[in-house]
């Protein structure tokens, strides 16, 4: 959002397009990221990086990836 705002796109417009409510967004901006949240994110990124070359990682046949419903 900050990058979009820097490019001249209003936060209100971005929130509307992304179907986000502005008050929770601004509340989220003011909350500090905890050490445990940061550690969890680093570990998750490390897992994704470690499995990036796995041929089944990120494919539709992966058991970890939810199946998308076909739209009629």
N, C-alpha and C positions, 0 to 999 in steps of 0.2 A: 504494500500500500504506500509506503513512504516513497518508493521509487516512482510509482504512478503519480503521486502528488507532486513530486519533484518535476515530472514531465508535464505538469499542468492539469492533470485529471483530478477532479475533486474527490475527496474521500467519500462524500455522499453518493456520488455516481458509482465509484468502485464498489461500495457496499451494496448498492442496489443491484448491480450486475452480478455480483457474487452471492447475492441473496443472504447478506449478513446484516444484522442490526447494528447501527452505529454505536449505541451506548455500550454493549458488551465489547465491541472492538476497542473503544477508547479505554474501557476498564482494563482490558487485556494489556494495552500499551503501558499502563501505569504500574502493573504488577511486575515485580522482579522475578526472574527465572531462578528457581531454586537450584542448589548444587545437585540434588538428586535428579531433577528434570534434565539438567545439562548432561550428567553422567549417563542417564538412560538414552538420551539422543545420540551421544557419542558411541555408545555400545551398539545401538541399532544401526547406525551408519557403518560401523566396523563390520557387522554381520552382513549387511547388504554388499559392502565392498568385497568381502571374502568370498561371497557366492556369485559375484557378477559374471564370472566366466562359466558357471554351471549352465549346461545347455537347457536344463529344465527351469532355471530361475527366471521368473517373469513371463513365462509362456502361459497360454491358456490351459495347458495340461497340468500346470503346477497345482498341487493340492492346497497350497497356501493362498492361491489367488481365487477370489470369489468369481463365480460364473456370472457373466453379464446376460441379462435377459434380452432376447431379440425383440426389437420393436416392430410391430406389425404395420 
